[in-house]
Amino acid sequence: MFFESAPSQDEKQIIMREVLALIPPDSTETVRIVAQSLKTDGQTYEPIFLEWSKPYGRLKARKLWSLAKPDPDVLHDLLEMRGEAAKRRERFKFRTAAELQALPSQPSRIDGVFPAEGFAVVFGASGSAKSFLCTAAAAAIATGEHFFGHRSRPAPVLYIALEGEGGYRNRTRAWERHNNRPFPTDVRFSIEAFSLIDPQDVDDLASLCPPGVVIFIDTLNRAAPGADENSSKDMGAIIAGAKRLQRLTAGLIVLVAHSGKDAAKGLRGHSSLFAALDAAIYVERNGDARMWRIDKAKDGEDGKAHGFRLHSIVVGTDEDGIDLTSCVVVSDDAAAPRRDFKELTPNQHLGMSSFREAAGEHGVVDDSGTFVGVHVEAWRPKFYRNSTSDNDDTKRKNFNRARSDLVRDGYLTVESDLYRVGGAQGAVQNAVIAAVLIAERDTGTTAGHSRDSPGALSGTGRDTTL
């Protein structure tokens, strides 16, 4: 509320009583500070002070009032200190298992794909149709419609389009013509320059966003001008900016990014990015066929893939009367990898068998007993030893081809050079590997490595216990 004129004396006293209700007179220092502050207006607030300080003791309070020297700033400082102390007390809460289980589960924005709150990435090679897919996802989220069979829950969406507004303009027109309705108004576009590594940009953007917003940032490279994505320091700044934006909006941040030169190694840039994510979607193109795969999903099924294709639509004409076209994403199950029916090549069979052998001997198990993968350098010698190739160069090429193919087709997933089983049965198979490693460790035969075990990184060290 804003006063049209200065508040009356009665209104001032009401406001002061409301302020003092927040401060218990629980110490001499507190009562003294309040007296100093109220005495700034002379004797006006003495009756209110004495009424407030009754629990402390009226005689002691009168004495403090008489000795107090006016200071207009001390009350503000006291309120600030008490607020910070309250925050510290509320920061940590210790729960029983029953209380933990009673907490509501984290809601999803797209079931099994994106959480309602968090940090995600959609990545793939140039030309894989990442932006087209994200445009479709943005529209589905804004309307609460299904996305490739996954239920979505409606939320406002901001799409930060940093790759040229012309392409996005035509994509929305194509969507409208394909769906025979206007593009959802709950998706808003920003085409102005934006930097995740500029705190002022992050704060300014967050101040304009509604709570629970989903923000697509297309692309990571354009949103971090001058940053080296392979540098741990620069990537740390990018992650910090994205996390800050997420906290300020209580929503979901989705970065659109490129995969590395070797698709088998996943997301481009420093490995700390993938580790910081709540969800990751990999987009791949094979000719006209495309697919997107869940590469990381907390409490979800990673490895699940969906095929799609781009359907071309005329969206207008240029000044010479030549048709302008854009595309929309159309589901195409035939384009998705069919792991249940696709026969592995001999090289891929060798890759899987050597992977399982390496995982059983050198698998990494974390403190919670979860199999987090086997390092590529522990897997490689198993493949070489079982290979019938004549020379090391051929073995190296075959190994790189096998692991690339197995990741591409969803049989395996990779994070920070640690490989684990993917696909619909991945969770079960990874749990079995973990159980074997733990059993061998407990019986003192072969022990699974901890994440920091030298053997897990080199593939040549002796096994060490967790």
Beta strands, then each sheet from edge to edge (+ up, - down):
strand 1: 108-110
strand 2: 114-115
strand 3: 118-124
strand 4: 157-161
strand 5: 187-190
strand 6: 214-218
strand 7: 252-258
strand 8: 279-286
strand 9: 289-297
strand 10: 305-317
strand 11: 323-331
strand 12: 364-365
strand 13: 371-375
strand 14: 412-415
strand 15: 418-421
sheet 1: 1+ 2-
sheet 2: 5+ 4+ 6+ 7+ 3+ 8+ 9- 10+ 11-
sheet 3: 12+ 13- 15+ 14-
end
